Amino acid sequence: MNLRNFILIGLVLAAATIVFTFGTILLDFPKVLVLLIAVLVWYGYVTIRRASPRTTEDALVLQRGLQWGLAIASAFALMMLGTLVPDLFALSVFVFIPLLPFAAGAAGAISSGEVFVGSRVGFWSGMIGSLIGFFILAAGAYLHAWLSGVGVFAFMDANEYGTLPLATFALALYGPIFSPIAATIGGWIGIRLERTGRLSPASARP
């Protein structure tokens, strides 16, 4: 399965998960619903149009985006495990998850010499990482509810859907908004440091 099909299938499954779990509740929050729809449509459009590389630069951006996206997804998995180990939770939430997009942008910008390339790497890594992270957090919420023994939806209703709202937040805000902005800032800083001799392209490789 190529990257484009993987992302498109993931978006459809993410939308189905949200609708199936608390879709009716979102009707009471029209702004959130509009944001989610906009993000899913935007992701789908960009994936269809840009997930197949046309140039060497496109291929590099997608490759780096996938690599850093998997790193971000791993941070979400660590956060999920952190619900059992508080130290891991804090490390993921306050260090890995917020800082990885900066690192992705810096790596992309330094290796190419262009901040915009770092921004693109940040966009794809944010999309891929938040999409996989959504399913990790959603799976954790469903597993916790299933193991509770009181019924999946009864448990979720009583516990405000567990980590599913956080998963939705990651998909709607962290991926499409925070990650590209952070990557742009990281890319700008990375190039400035590289030009002053503090960083080299080799040090920016993931």
Protein Blocks (a to p, Z undefined) as FASTA:
>chain_A
ZZklmmmmmmmmmmmmmmmmmmmmmmmmmmlmmmmmmmmmmmmmmmmmmmpcfbfklmmm
mmmmmmmmmmmmmmmmmmmmmmmmmmlmmmmmmmmmmmmmmmmmmmmmmmnopaklmmmm
mmmmmmmmmmmmmmmmmmmmmmmmmmnonojklmmmmnoopjmmmmmmmmmmmmmmmmmm
mmmmmmmmmmmmmmnopacfklmpZZ
